[in-house]
Amino acid sequence: MAFLRVDVGTDEGLRAYDSARIVGHPSFLILKPDGSELWRAIGQQTEGALTTAIESNLAAQTPQ
């Protein structure tokens, strides 16, 4: 698992922002290794909401 913070003040960050179709700030995305989207939230999130999203999406991706 990796976490990435994108700074849209850079060319690389702006390309990532555009490719992810981000329409608000802050935005949070959980992606599969192939880059497909599992979860998205726009706006401020609580620690609990982020923890729940990460844990539930990890559990869903774990082979049974």
Secondary structure, DSSP 8 states (H G I E B T S, - for coil): -------TTSHHHHHHHHHTT--SSSEEEEE-TTS-EEEEEES---HHHHHHHHHHHHHHHS--
